Amino acid sequence: LTNEIRRLRFENGEMTQESLAQSVGVTRQTIIALEANRYVPSLLLALRIAEAFDCRVEEVFKMRALQRKEKLEG
Amino acid sequence: MLYIQELTMTRTECHAWFNVAIYMTGLIGLAVGWPMFHWAAFWSLAVWGLMPFGLLFYIPWWGPPGPLFDERDREIVRRALQITTHVFWWAAAGGCWLPFLIYGIQGHVPACAVSFYSLGVGLLWILLFSMRIIVLSRRDRPVAA
C-alpha cells in the first residue's frame, strides 16, 4: 500500500505532520510511519485522513500494483 | 505552561527506552561494583525499583497536545506482547522443571529461590517487552493493522 499523504500535505497549504496528526487524532510518529510506507492504517484512520484532505480514500491510498498499472496506462 | 513541543519518539517508545535504561544501569552497576564491593554490589539492582515511574511518560500535559496512545502504538504493543508472552511461558515452564533437574525428585527447593525466580522472570518479561517495542517502532517494514 502506498500513499500520497506527503504530496497532499504540501498541496493543502504546506500542512505540517503535527497539524495533520492532531486533526486525525494520532501521534506525529504515525504520520511519519505512514509517509514512509512503514505502517498500514486502519480503515477508520484512512477515512479520517481522506476527510482531512477533502478527497476520496482511493486518492490518498493506492495498492502498489494498481498504481503501477495506472502509470503504464497513463 | 512549559512543555516539550515535539517528541522524536512516541510515549510508548520513550517508556520502553526508560525500562531498558533502568535495567542496564542495574546490571552495569553490578558488573562495575562487583570487583570492589562483591555481594554488596547487588544493591545496584535497587535502581530497578524506579521502573514503575515509567508511567509518568503518560501524563497528558507532558509533551505536545494530542493522543497519548494511538492505533499504531496499540498494534506495536499487541505484537510485542505475542513474543514476550511465549518467552514468559517457556521461562515459567522451565522454572517448574529446573528444581527437579538441580535438586532431584526428592530434593527441596529453598523458599527464597521461588520469589527470586518469580522476580527474575518478571524482569525478563519487562526487558523483552520493552526491547520488542523499540524494534517494532523502528523496523523498516509495514506493520499490519
Backbone of each chain as ProteinMPNN parsed JSONL, in Angstrom:
{"seq_chain_A": "LTNEIRRLRFENGEMTQESLAQSVGVTRQTIIALEANRYVPSLLLALRIAEAFDCRVEEVFKMRALQRKEKLEG", "coords_chain_A": {"N_chain_A": [[0.848, -1.197, 0.0], [0.652, 2.122, -0.974], [0.932, 5.699, -0.483], [-0.281, 9.1, -0.821], [0.173, 11.065, 0.982], [2.209, 12.883, 1.754], [2.478, 14.528, -0.552], [-0.133, 15.552, -0.709], [-0.271, 16.97, 1.678], [1.458, 19.107, 1.201], [0.167, 20.295, -0.91], [-2.059, 21.2, 0.355], [-1.751, 23.789, 1.586], [0.835, 23.53, 2.697], [0.672, 21.861, 4.975], [1.571, 20.841, 8.242], [3.112, 17.846, 9.615], [2.45, 17.527, 12.254], [0.091, 19.071, 12.555], [-1.628, 17.681, 10.862], [-1.642, 15.227, 12.148], [-2.869, 15.942, 14.555], [-5.39, 16.684, 13.607], [-6.453, 14.295, 12.702], [-6.287, 12.69, 14.885], [-4.043, 11.135, 15.787], [-0.6, 10.243, 16.685], [2.329, 12.204, 15.802], [4.346, 10.535, 14.996], [3.051, 8.399, 13.845], [2.085, 9.489, 11.488], [4.52, 10.001, 10.263], [5.454, 7.368, 9.942], [3.471, 6.432, 8.218], [3.879, 8.01, 5.918], [6.351, 7.092, 5.178], [5.724, 4.635, 4.29], [5.7, 2.629, 6.204], [3.74, 1.728, 7.756], [0.506, 0.344, 7.821], [-2.551, 1.791, 7.73], [-5.57, 1.723, 9.799], [-8.946, 1.231, 8.617], [-10.612, 3.244, 9.538], [-8.793, 5.299, 10.218], [-7.694, 5.793, 7.702], [-9.944, 6.793, 6.381], [-10.381, 9.085, 7.89], [-8.081, 10.552, 7.296], [-8.411, 10.968, 4.564], [-10.668, 12.547, 4.689], [-9.628, 14.766, 5.982], [-8.099, 15.86, 3.958], [-10.043, 16.417, 2.222], [-10.808, 14.623, 0.14], [-11.208, 11.532, -1.779], [-10.715, 8.211, -0.415], [-9.317, 6.509, -2.124], [-7.793, 8.278, -3.528], [-5.864, 8.98, -1.803], [-4.691, 6.647, -0.703], [-3.166, 3.886, -2.302], [-2.995, 0.707, -3.904], [0.071, -0.876, -4.526], [0.467, -2.383, -6.904], [-1.716, -1.589, -8.423], [-1.193, 1.09, -8.782], [1.073, 0.944, -10.372], [-0.025, -0.15, -12.653], [-1.736, 1.887, -13.434], [0.128, 3.851, -14.046], [1.38, 2.706, -16.245], [-0.732, 2.616, -18.052], [-1.372, 5.306, -18.235]], "CA_chain_A": [[0.0, 0.0, 0.0], [1.397, 3.392, -0.992], [0.025, 6.821, -0.231], [0.071, 10.422, -1.354], [-0.012, 11.99, 2.105], [3.2, 13.961, 1.717], [2.108, 15.457, -1.632], [-1.39, 16.218, -0.349], [0.015, 17.933, 2.739], [2.041, 20.32, 0.61], [-0.867, 20.931, -1.741], [-3.047, 21.798, 1.262], [-1.144, 24.881, 2.36], [2.025, 23.038, 3.408], [0.225, 21.391, 6.285], [2.646, 20.119, 8.938], [2.762, 16.49, 10.089], [1.839, 17.698, 13.569], [-1.302, 19.534, 12.433], [-2.412, 16.578, 10.292], [-1.786, 14.237, 13.224], [-3.886, 16.435, 15.506], [-6.732, 16.71, 13.007], [-6.981, 12.927, 12.55], [-6.252, 12.04, 16.201], [-2.943, 10.176, 16.012], [0.659, 10.918, 17.007], [3.099, 12.606, 14.613], [5.154, 9.38, 14.571], [2.214, 7.572, 12.98], [2.085, 10.151, 10.173], [5.867, 9.754, 9.714], [5.482, 5.958, 9.526], [2.591, 6.307, 7.05], [4.535, 8.627, 4.756], [7.491, 6.234, 4.804], [5.145, 3.32, 3.965], [6.093, 1.666, 7.238], [2.561, 1.375, 8.543], [-0.758, 0.24, 7.086], [-3.531, 2.315, 8.701], [-6.895, 1.102, 9.884], [-9.906, 1.849, 7.692], [-11.082, 4.484, 10.169], [-7.76, 6.328, 10.072], [-7.611, 6.112, 6.264], [-11.106, 7.649, 6.081], [-10.157, 10.384, 8.544], [-7.043, 11.274, 6.537], [-9.051, 11.401, 3.313], [-11.573, 13.639, 5.054], [-8.795, 15.94, 6.301], [-7.666, 16.442, 2.68], [-11.265, 16.618, 1.453], [-10.79, 13.821, -1.087], [-11.608, 10.142, -1.566], [-9.648, 7.349, 0.142], [-8.519, 5.984, -3.243], [-6.864, 9.31, -3.986], [-4.779, 9.066, -0.805], [-4.033, 5.335, -0.588], [-3.245, 3.054, -3.501], [-2.254, -0.557, -3.905], [1.259, -0.666, -5.355], [0.255, -2.996, -8.227], [-2.706, -0.764, -9.11], [-0.512, 2.332, -9.131], [1.968, 0.617, -11.489], [-0.898, -0.36, -13.815], [-2.202, 3.222, -13.838], [1.256, 4.547, -14.671], [1.595, 2.1, -17.573], [-1.858, 3.043, -18.903], [-1.288, 6.755, -18.393]], "C_chain_A": [[0.887, 1.251, 0.0], [0.406, 4.533, -0.728], [0.599, 8.142, -0.731], [-0.002, 11.478, -0.255], [0.948, 13.181, 2.021], [2.826, 15.016, 0.662], [0.862, 16.254, -1.248], [-1.19, 17.254, 0.761], [0.537, 19.24, 2.156], [1.036, 21.048, -0.277], [-1.95, 21.609, -0.892], [-2.375, 22.815, 2.192], [0.035, 24.448, 3.212], [1.685, 22.674, 4.852], [1.36, 20.612, 6.959], [2.152, 18.729, 9.354], [2.013, 16.586, 11.406], [0.368, 18.108, 13.448], [-2.184, 18.448, 11.802], [-2.682, 15.52, 11.365], [-2.881, 14.653, 14.206], [-5.282, 16.382, 14.905], [-7.311, 15.303, 12.839], [-6.883, 12.107, 13.849], [-5.234, 10.931, 16.37], [-1.684, 10.956, 16.384], [1.398, 11.262, 15.707], [3.921, 11.426, 14.074], [4.362, 8.452, 13.651], [2.159, 8.164, 11.572], [3.437, 9.92, 9.484], [5.946, 8.328, 9.161], [4.612, 5.744, 8.281], [3.271, 6.849, 5.802], [5.709, 7.781, 4.26], [7.023, 4.831, 4.405], [5.577, 2.246, 4.955], [4.91, 1.246, 8.097], [1.329, 1.368, 7.652], [-1.855, 0.684, 8.053], [-4.812, 1.503, 8.744], [-7.815, 1.833, 8.907], [-10.372, 3.193, 8.24], [-10.067, 5.616, 9.998], [-7.626, 6.759, 8.617], [-8.749, 7.06, 5.875], [-10.923, 9.041, 6.683], [-9.131, 11.22, 7.768], [-7.629, 11.813, 5.23], [-9.97, 12.595, 3.578], [-10.787, 14.928, 5.344], [-8.325, 16.637, 5.027], [-8.848, 16.719, 1.747], [-11.195, 15.889, 0.094], [-11.164, 12.374, -0.758], [-10.415, 9.311, -1.075], [-8.727, 6.85, -0.973], [-7.514, 7.009, -3.766], [-5.678, 9.436, -3.03], [-3.985, 7.762, -0.768], [-4.238, 4.526, -1.868], [-2.469, 1.766, -3.291], [-1.1, -0.381, -4.885], [1.064, -1.197, -6.784], [-0.685, -2.136, -9.066], [-2.063, 0.532, -9.605], [0.399, 2.119, -10.349], [1.164, 0.49, -12.782], [-1.375, 0.987, -14.356], [-1.1, 4.004, -14.564], [1.486, 4.033, -16.094], [0.509, 2.553, -18.541], [-1.79, 4.534, -19.222], [-0.121, 7.119, -19.284]], "O_chain_A": [[1.754, 1.415, 0.859], [-0.808, 4.334, -0.752], [1.789, 8.267, -1.018], [-0.215, 12.657, -0.538], [0.547, 14.332, 2.196], [2.85, 16.218, 0.928], [0.805, 17.47, -1.434], [-1.858, 18.288, 0.781], [0.123, 20.328, 2.555], [1.059, 22.275, -0.378], [-2.667, 22.487, -1.373], [-2.434, 22.7, 3.416], [0.216, 24.942, 4.324], [2.328, 23.122, 5.802], [2.033, 19.812, 6.31], [0.951, 18.473, 9.433], [1.069, 15.837, 11.656], [-0.493, 17.569, 14.143], [-3.351, 18.309, 12.167], [-3.788, 14.992, 11.477], [-3.704, 13.841, 14.629], [-6.249, 16.072, 15.6], [-8.531, 15.136, 12.834], [-7.343, 10.966, 13.902], [-5.508, 9.914, 17.007], [-1.696, 12.187, 16.397], [1.127, 10.686, 14.653], [4.164, 11.321, 12.872], [4.935, 7.797, 12.78], [2.184, 7.432, 10.583], [3.495, 9.675, 8.279], [6.439, 8.108, 8.055], [4.972, 4.967, 7.396], [3.241, 6.214, 4.749], [6.015, 7.762, 3.067], [7.848, 3.939, 4.204], [5.793, 1.093, 4.581], [5.07, 0.493, 9.057], [1.132, 2.267, 6.833], [-2.074, 0.039, 9.079], [-5.098, 0.707, 7.849], [-7.493, 2.923, 8.434], [-10.509, 4.162, 7.493], [-10.432, 6.747, 9.676], [-7.465, 7.945, 8.327], [-8.538, 8.015, 5.128], [-11.266, 10.047, 6.063], [-9.292, 12.43, 7.605], [-7.38, 12.955, 4.843], [-10.032, 13.533, 2.783], [-11.222, 16.027, 4.999], [-8.168, 17.858, 5.007], [-8.669, 17.195, 0.626], [-11.485, 16.469, -0.952], [-11.406, 12.035, 0.4], [-9.259, 9.67, -1.298], [-7.512, 6.773, -0.795], [-6.507, 6.647, -4.373], [-4.619, 9.939, -3.406], [-2.754, 7.775, -0.799], [-5.33, 4.49, -2.434], [-1.445, 1.729, -2.608], [-1.277, 0.2, -5.956], [1.449, -0.542, -7.752], [-0.481, -1.971, -10.268], [-2.354, 1.005, -10.704], [0.493, 2.973, -11.232], [1.584, 0.943, -13.847], [-1.415, 1.206, -15.567], [-1.348, 4.71, -15.541], [1.749, 4.805, -17.017], [0.786, 2.841, -19.705], [-2.109, 4.963, -20.331], [0.117, 8.299, -19.539]]}, "seq_chain_B": "MLYIQELTMTRTECHAWFNVAIYMTGLIGLAVGWPMFHWAAFWSLAVWGLMPFGLLFYIPWWGPPGPLFDERDREIVRRALQITTHVFWWAAAGGCWLPFLIYGIQGHVPACAVSFYSLGVGLLWILLFSMRIIVLSRRDRPVAA", "coords_chain_B": {"N_chain_B": [[2.302, 27.298, 30.05], [5.188, 25.327, 30.574], [6.241, 23.0, 28.275], [7.363, 20.1, 26.449], [7.65, 20.623, 23.054], [7.816, 18.979, 20.838], [8.109, 15.551, 20.147], [10.502, 13.085, 19.439], [10.056, 10.483, 19.594], [7.419, 8.113, 20.235], [5.302, 8.106, 23.138], [5.093, 5.548, 24.132], [7.385, 4.338, 23.125], [9.31, 5.893, 24.392], [8.852, 5.098, 27.015], [9.584, 2.408, 26.823], [12.339, 2.639, 26.228], [13.142, 3.84, 28.592], [12.689, 1.78, 30.453], [14.555, -0.137, 29.522], [16.913, 1.3, 29.877], [16.974, 1.613, 32.679], [17.133, -1.039, 33.452], [19.589, -1.817, 32.332], [21.303, -0.077, 33.667], [21.255, -1.075, 36.276], [22.441, -3.612, 35.869], [24.962, -2.924, 34.814], [25.959, -1.454, 36.939], [26.196, -3.501, 38.806], [28.138, -5.129, 37.562], [30.327, -3.377, 37.475], [30.63, -2.727, 40.153], [31.123, -5.153, 41.412], [33.938, -6.138, 41.557], [34.925, -4.469, 43.579], [33.052, -4.296, 45.704], [31.891, -6.772, 45.994], [29.423, -8.983, 47.147], [27.845, -6.926, 48.087], [27.56, -5.318, 45.931], [25.264, -6.027, 44.677], [23.332, -4.336, 45.508], [23.094, -2.401, 43.629], [21.151, -3.217, 41.932], [18.911, -2.221, 42.989], [18.07, 0.017, 41.649], [16.257, -0.84, 39.824], [13.875, -0.616, 40.982], [12.903, 1.783, 40.191], [11.412, 1.454, 37.96], [8.464, 1.499, 37.928], [8.006, 4.231, 37.712], [7.981, 4.825, 35.087], [5.451, 5.137, 34.156], [4.916, 7.782, 34.328], [5.447, 8.865, 31.891], [3.103, 8.989, 30.572], [1.665, 11.145, 31.34], [-0.616, 13.623, 30.49], [-0.095, 16.484, 30.094], [2.572, 16.608, 29.69], [4.681, 16.964, 27.078], [3.725, 17.285, 23.536], [0.371, 18.446, 22.572], [-2.295, 16.101, 21.963], [-3.102, 12.641, 21.099], [-2.19, 10.181, 23.569], [-1.659, 7.627, 23.091], [-1.941, 5.834, 20.289], [-3.495, 4.121, 17.408], [-1.362, 2.852, 16.098], [0.519, 2.511, 18.112], [-0.939, 0.771, 19.684], [-1.014, -1.479, 18.037], [1.702, -2.103, 17.882], [2.252, -2.711, 20.572], [0.588, -4.916, 20.866], [1.778, -6.792, 19.155], [4.272, -6.961, 20.346], [3.569, -8.083, 22.748], [2.844, -10.657, 21.984], [5.229, -12.166, 21.413], [6.648, -11.868, 23.824], [4.964, -12.998, 25.691], [5.057, -15.687, 24.964], [7.773, -16.278, 25.466], [7.812, -15.783, 28.176], [6.143, -17.842, 29.156], [7.616, -20.089, 28.419], [9.859, -19.679, 30.011], [8.657, -19.782, 32.542], [7.638, -22.382, 32.533], [10.014, -23.748, 32.311], [11.067, -23.073, 34.729], [9.538, -24.618, 36.418], [10.464, -27.172, 35.978], [13.18, -27.018, 36.406], [14.026, -27.136, 39.239], [13.754, -29.894, 39.778], [15.67, -30.953, 38.125], [17.955, -29.844, 39.177], [17.936, -30.324, 41.994], [16.991, -32.886, 42.183], [14.385, -35.462, 42.316], [13.588, -35.91, 44.902], [14.475, -33.753, 46.201], [14.705, -30.512, 47.898], [13.473, -27.322, 47.299], [14.885, -24.225, 48.006], [13.015, -21.814, 49.797], [13.396, -19.106, 49.264], [14.317, -19.139, 46.694], [12.145, -19.373, 45.017], [10.769, -16.922, 45.108], [12.773, -15.238, 44.138], [13.093, -16.306, 41.617], [10.6, -15.781, 40.48], [10.659, -12.996, 40.46], [12.829, -12.622, 38.751], [11.856, -13.719, 36.326], [9.755, -11.985, 35.836], [11.14, -9.57, 35.481], [12.623, -10.247, 33.257], [10.583, -10.462, 31.439], [9.693, -7.782, 31.291], [11.982, -6.596, 30.191], [12.251, -7.927, 27.686], [9.798, -7.259, 26.506], [9.978, -4.456, 26.367], [12.211, -4.176, 24.689], [11.29, -5.346, 22.386], [9.25, -3.585, 21.68], [10.777, -1.336, 21.044], [12.199, -2.279, 18.817], [10.074, -2.876, 17.021], [8.999, -0.34, 16.716], [10.892, 0.894, 15.236], [11.469, -0.615, 13.016], [11.857, -1.297, 9.525], [9.601, -1.967, 7.868], [6.212, -2.573, 6.715], [3.716, -2.463, 9.254], [1.153, -4.542, 9.928], [-2.224, -3.575, 10.102]], "CA_chain_B": [[2.951, 26.178, 30.751], [6.348, 24.812, 29.862], [6.18, 21.585, 27.908], [8.171, 19.747, 25.278], [6.748, 20.853, 21.922], [7.881, 17.923, 19.836], [8.776, 14.324, 20.595], [11.009, 12.299, 18.311], [9.564, 9.12, 19.82], [6.103, 8.074, 20.88], [5.416, 7.914, 24.592], [5.292, 4.108, 24.338], [8.796, 4.055, 22.867], [10.051, 6.546, 25.498], [8.681, 4.217, 28.179], [10.388, 1.199, 26.572], [13.752, 3.02, 26.398], [13.322, 4.093, 30.031], [12.814, 0.468, 31.097], [15.83, -0.755, 29.122], [17.984, 2.085, 30.519], [16.972, 1.271, 34.111], [17.581, -2.437, 33.527], [21.024, -1.848, 32.028], [22.011, 0.644, 34.746], [21.394, -2.03, 37.378], [23.404, -4.663, 35.513], [26.295, -2.309, 34.69], [26.361, -1.145, 38.321], [26.608, -4.772, 39.422], [29.396, -5.557, 36.937], [31.393, -2.448, 37.863], [30.792, -2.744, 41.614], [31.484, -6.48, 41.928], [35.343, -6.271, 41.993], [35.208, -3.684, 44.795], [32.109, -4.497, 46.825], [31.43, -8.165, 45.981], [27.968, -9.205, 47.26], [27.171, -5.639, 48.32], [27.309, -4.694, 44.621], [23.882, -6.355, 44.276], [22.466, -3.202, 45.852], [22.891, -1.58, 42.419], [19.893, -3.67, 41.317], [17.806, -1.466, 43.599], [17.559, 1.026, 40.694], [15.12, -1.437, 39.103], [12.674, -0.131, 41.678], [12.424, 3.017, 39.535], [10.62, 1.105, 36.772], [7.069, 1.976, 37.919], [7.919, 5.658, 37.38], [7.793, 4.927, 33.628], [4.056, 5.537, 33.898], [4.882, 9.252, 34.247], [5.511, 9.249, 30.475], [1.739, 9.103, 30.039], [0.98, 12.339, 31.869], [-1.009, 14.353, 29.276], [0.488, 17.808, 29.874], [3.985, 16.463, 29.347], [4.762, 16.698, 25.644], [2.788, 18.037, 22.695], [-1.025, 18.012, 22.691], [-2.653, 15.007, 21.053], [-3.314, 11.367, 21.801], [-1.032, 9.615, 24.271], [-1.517, 6.231, 22.661], [-2.838, 5.721, 19.137], [-3.692, 2.762, 16.879], [-0.067, 2.236, 15.77], [1.068, 2.077, 19.412], [-1.722, -0.4, 20.104], [-0.57, -2.596, 17.196], [3.077, -2.437, 18.297], [2.17, -3.364, 21.885], [-0.041, -6.236, 20.663], [2.781, -7.69, 18.573], [5.324, -7.166, 21.361], [3.018, -8.999, 23.756], [2.812, -12.022, 21.448], [6.5, -12.878, 21.618], [7.069, -11.881, 25.234], [4.125, -13.947, 26.423], [5.591, -17.016, 24.701], [9.044, -16.431, 26.191], [7.46, -15.83, 29.595], [5.625, -19.166, 29.499], [8.734, -21.04, 28.332], [10.687, -19.469, 31.207], [7.89, -20.251, 33.704], [7.606, -23.854, 32.451], [11.385, -24.17, 32.627], [11.216, -22.887, 36.172], [8.875, -25.735, 37.117], [11.271, -28.385, 35.819], [14.565, -26.787, 36.831], [14.354, -27.648, 40.576], [13.908, -31.361, 39.737], [16.955, -31.241, 37.473], [19.056, -29.403, 40.045], [17.901, -30.929, 43.337], [16.492, -34.263, 42.131], [12.945, -35.579, 42.575], [13.369, -35.892, 46.352], [15.145, -32.57, 46.757], [13.889, -29.404, 48.414], [13.835, -26.02, 46.723], [14.847, -23.178, 49.038], [11.839, -20.938, 49.639], [13.784, -17.819, 48.682], [14.559, -19.317, 45.254], [10.874, -19.194, 44.298], [10.495, -15.485, 44.957], [13.8, -14.675, 43.26], [12.812, -16.763, 40.266], [9.428, -15.022, 40.022], [11.132, -11.64, 40.183], [13.683, -12.723, 37.561], [11.019, -13.938, 35.143], [9.026, -10.724, 35.637], [12.075, -8.587, 34.938], [12.928, -10.707, 31.892], [9.389, -10.115, 30.654], [9.719, -6.325, 31.053], [13.098, -6.301, 29.282], [11.903, -8.416, 26.342], [8.657, -6.475, 26.032], [10.482, -3.118, 26.03], [13.1, -4.265, 23.531], [10.443, -5.663, 21.225], [8.569, -2.333, 21.324], [11.779, -0.479, 20.393], [12.469, -2.844, 17.486], [8.889, -2.712, 16.179], [8.807, 1.087, 16.436], [11.935, 1.374, 14.33], [11.729, -1.507, 11.887], [11.592, -0.651, 8.254], [8.625, -2.65, 7.013], [4.863, -2.248, 7.181], [3.096, -3.173, 10.371], [-0.238, -4.767, 9.519], [-3.222, -3.022, 11.036]], "C_chain_B": [[4.113, 25.64, 29.901], [6.146, 23.329, 29.542], [7.02, 21.331, 26.662], [7.257, 19.8, 24.059], [6.734, 19.685, 20.945], [8.639, 16.713, 20.379], [9.272, 13.569, 19.366], [10.572, 10.841, 18.438], [8.152, 9.19, 20.38], [6.333, 7.846, 22.375], [5.668, 6.443, 24.922], [6.768, 3.749, 24.171], [9.678, 4.67, 23.959], [10.032, 5.636, 26.731], [9.559, 2.969, 28.041], [11.88, 1.497, 26.766], [14.078, 3.25, 27.869], [13.537, 2.768, 30.765], [14.151, -0.197, 30.792], [16.994, -0.037, 29.819], [18.112, 1.731, 32.004], [17.564, -0.132, 34.311], [19.104, -2.508, 33.373], [21.844, -1.148, 33.113], [22.27, -0.29, 35.929], [22.473, -3.064, 37.097], [24.833, -4.116, 35.41], [26.837, -1.969, 36.085], [26.869, -2.385, 39.038], [27.977, -5.221, 38.891], [30.566, -4.681, 37.388], [31.685, -2.567, 39.367], [31.292, -4.065, 42.178], [32.951, -6.594, 42.368], [35.641, -5.561, 43.313], [34.342, -4.116, 45.984], [31.573, -5.936, 46.963], [29.908, -8.26, 46.167], [27.189, -7.912, 47.486], [26.849, -4.927, 47.002], [25.9, -4.989, 44.12], [22.892, -5.249, 44.634], [22.208, -2.317, 44.637], [21.581, -1.977, 41.705], [18.676, -2.95, 41.907], [17.253, -0.408, 42.646], [16.379, 0.473, 39.884], [13.79, -1.026, 39.742], [12.107, 1.148, 41.08], [11.479, 2.721, 38.369], [9.158, 1.59, 36.801], [6.92, 3.448, 37.555], [7.802, 5.889, 35.868], [6.388, 5.361, 33.263], [3.92, 7.054, 33.785], [4.969, 9.742, 32.797], [4.111, 9.479, 29.899], [0.942, 10.245, 30.676], [0.653, 13.25, 30.681], [-0.285, 15.67, 29.05], [1.973, 17.769, 29.578], [4.054, 16.117, 27.861], [3.696, 17.437, 24.867], [1.353, 17.564, 22.887], [-1.331, 16.932, 21.667], [-2.806, 13.716, 21.817], [-2.029, 10.839, 22.443], [-0.67, 8.251, 23.684], [-2.472, 6.051, 21.477], [-2.872, 4.297, 18.587], [-2.376, 2.073, 16.518], [0.613, 1.731, 17.048], [0.386, 0.786, 19.863], [-1.266, -1.648, 19.337], [0.827, -3.069, 17.613], [3.054, -3.188, 19.632], [1.579, -4.77, 21.738], [0.99, -7.235, 20.132], [3.921, -7.971, 19.55], [4.861, -8.159, 22.425], [3.053, -10.444, 23.287], [4.099, -12.773, 21.774], [6.875, -12.95, 23.096], [6.227, -12.849, 26.062], [4.64, -15.367, 26.213], [6.876, -17.263, 25.485], [8.766, -16.572, 27.689], [6.998, -17.232, 29.993], [6.697, -20.245, 29.405], [9.605, -20.933, 29.587], [9.968, -20.006, 32.448], [7.837, -21.782, 33.731], [8.976, -24.43, 32.8], [11.626, -24.093, 34.13], [10.584, -24.013, 36.978], [9.736, -26.995, 37.092], [12.684, -28.257, 36.382], [14.891, -27.341, 38.233], [14.552, -29.163, 40.597], [15.253, -31.739, 39.148], [18.122, -30.913, 38.403], [19.1, -30.209, 41.346], [17.45, -32.394, 43.335], [15.039, -34.322, 42.571], [12.617, -35.514, 44.065], [13.893, -34.607, 47.003], [14.181, -31.499, 47.233], [14.392, -28.099, 47.81], [13.817, -24.987, 47.848], [13.694, -22.206, 48.764], [12.205, -19.624, 48.96], [13.988, -17.935, 47.171], [13.295, -19.038, 44.451], [10.602, -17.709, 44.055], [11.513, -14.829, 44.026], [13.539, -15.064, 41.812], [11.629, -15.995, 39.685], [9.826, -13.607, 39.623], [11.958, -11.622, 38.892], [12.872, -12.864, 36.291], [10.241, -12.66, 34.812], [9.914, -9.666, 35.006], [12.479, -8.94, 33.511], [11.788, -10.314, 30.952], [9.403, -8.628, 30.308], [10.814, -5.974, 30.039], [12.749, -6.711, 27.855], [10.796, -7.575, 25.714], [9.134, -5.091, 25.57], [11.348, -3.163, 24.78], [12.321, -4.55, 22.257], [9.694, -4.408, 20.745], [9.538, -1.411, 20.571], [12.034, -0.966, 18.971], [11.282, -2.606, 16.556], [8.648, -1.249, 15.817], [9.773, 1.572, 15.362], [12.075, 0.548, 13.061], [11.183, -0.923, 10.591], [10.689, -1.492, 7.36], [7.227, -2.452, 7.573], [4.407, -3.11, 8.352], [1.626, -3.322, 10.013], [-1.195, -4.226, 10.555], [-4.277, -4.061, 11.33]], "O_chain_B": [[4.014, 25.521, 28.68], [5.911, 22.515, 30.435], [7.342, 22.258, 25.918], [6.228, 19.126, 24.014], [5.72, 19.441, 20.291], [9.692, 16.858, 20.999], [8.552, 13.432, 18.378], [10.706, 10.062, 17.494], [7.743, 10.212, 20.932], [7.416, 7.447, 22.804], [6.375, 6.131, 25.88], [7.331, 2.976, 24.946], [10.657, 4.065, 24.397], [11.05, 5.435, 27.394], [10.191, 2.528, 29.001], [12.599, 0.714, 27.386], [15.161, 2.898, 28.334], [14.442, 2.642, 31.59], [14.799, -0.75, 31.68], [17.937, -0.675, 30.289], [19.219, 1.57, 32.52], [18.374, -0.368, 35.207], [19.803, -3.153, 34.154], [22.95, -1.58, 33.436], [23.358, -0.297, 36.506], [23.307, -3.362, 37.951], [25.787, -4.753, 35.856], [28.017, -2.172, 36.371], [27.848, -2.33, 39.783], [28.851, -5.634, 39.653], [31.66, -5.181, 37.651], [32.84, -2.513, 39.791], [31.824, -4.107, 43.287], [33.205, -7.104, 43.46], [36.505, -5.995, 44.076], [34.825, -4.277, 47.105], [30.888, -6.262, 47.932], [29.172, -7.652, 45.39], [26.017, -7.813, 47.122], [25.985, -4.051, 46.953], [25.392, -4.291, 43.242], [21.767, -5.22, 44.136], [21.23, -1.57, 44.605], [20.991, -1.18, 40.976], [17.564, -3.057, 41.391], [16.11, 0.025, 42.797], [15.594, 1.239, 39.325], [12.732, -1.085, 39.115], [10.992, 1.558, 41.402], [10.822, 3.625, 37.852], [8.661, 2.054, 35.775], [5.844, 3.879, 37.139], [7.554, 7.009, 35.424], [6.161, 5.897, 32.178], [2.948, 7.558, 33.224], [4.613, 10.882, 32.5], [3.968, 10.102, 28.847], [-0.283, 10.305, 30.568], [1.559, 13.616, 29.932], [0.108, 15.958, 27.92], [2.568, 18.795, 29.248], [3.536, 15.082, 27.44], [2.862, 18.132, 25.446], [1.122, 16.431, 23.308], [-0.69, 16.865, 20.618], [-2.659, 13.687, 23.039], [-0.931, 11.031, 21.92], [0.47, 7.796, 23.773], [-3.688, 6.111, 21.654], [-2.347, 3.374, 19.21], [-2.274, 0.85, 16.615], [1.208, 0.653, 17.058], [1.025, -0.148, 20.347], [-1.147, -2.73, 19.91], [1.096, -4.268, 17.686], [3.757, -4.184, 19.798], [2.019, -5.705, 22.408], [1.067, -8.372, 20.597], [4.467, -9.073, 19.58], [5.643, -8.962, 22.933], [3.264, -11.356, 24.087], [4.069, -13.868, 22.336], [7.363, -13.978, 23.565], [6.719, -13.447, 27.019], [4.665, -16.166, 27.149], [7.05, -18.32, 26.092], [9.398, -17.372, 28.378], [7.403, -17.753, 31.032], [6.708, -21.193, 30.191], [10.033, -21.94, 30.152], [10.598, -20.618, 33.31], [7.97, -22.403, 34.785], [9.088, -25.448, 33.482], [12.302, -24.94, 34.714], [11.032, -24.328, 38.081], [9.745, -27.78, 38.04], [13.303, -29.244, 36.78], [15.941, -27.962, 38.402], [15.4, -29.672, 41.329], [15.899, -32.692, 39.583], [19.138, -31.608, 38.418], [20.151, -30.708, 41.749], [17.517, -33.065, 44.365], [14.514, -33.36, 43.13], [11.517, -35.117, 44.451], [13.763, -34.413, 48.212], [12.977, -31.582, 46.992], [15.59, -27.816, 47.816], [12.826, -24.888, 48.571], [13.446, -21.833, 47.617], [11.425, -19.088, 48.173], [13.85, -16.948, 46.447], [13.365, -18.526, 43.333], [10.254, -17.298, 42.948], [11.16, -13.967, 43.22], [13.736, -14.266, 40.897], [11.658, -15.603, 38.519], [9.394, -13.087, 38.594], [11.808, -10.733, 38.055], [13.159, -12.207, 35.29], [10.09, -12.303, 33.643], [9.488, -8.948, 34.1], [12.656, -8.063, 32.666], [12.014, -9.889, 29.819], [9.153, -8.254, 29.162], [10.6, -5.158, 29.143], [12.93, -5.93, 26.921], [10.858, -7.226, 24.535], [8.736, -4.618, 24.506], [11.238, -2.298, 23.912], [12.658, -4.051, 21.183], [9.53, -4.202, 19.542], [9.162, -0.783, 19.581], [12.081, -0.17, 18.033], [11.469, -2.178, 15.417], [8.148, -0.952, 14.732], [9.498, 2.547, 14.663], [12.741, 0.978, 12.12], [10.204, -0.176, 10.569], [11.01, -1.699, 6.19], [7.065, -2.192, 8.765], [4.677, -4.309, 8.42], [0.931, -2.325, 9.816], [-0.989, -4.405, 11.755], [-5.207, -3.798, 12.093]]}, "name": "protein", "num_of_chains": 2, "seq": "LTNEIRRLRFENGEMTQESLAQSVGVTRQTIIALEANRYVPSLLLALRIAEAFDCRVEEVFKMRALQRKEKLEGMLYIQELTMTRTECHAWFNVAIYMTGLIGLAVGWPMFHWAAFWSLAVWGLMPFGLLFYIPWWGPPGPLFDERDREIVRRALQITTHVFWWAAAGGCWLPFLIYGIQGHVPACAVSFYSLGVGLLWILLFSMRIIVLSRRDRPVAA"}
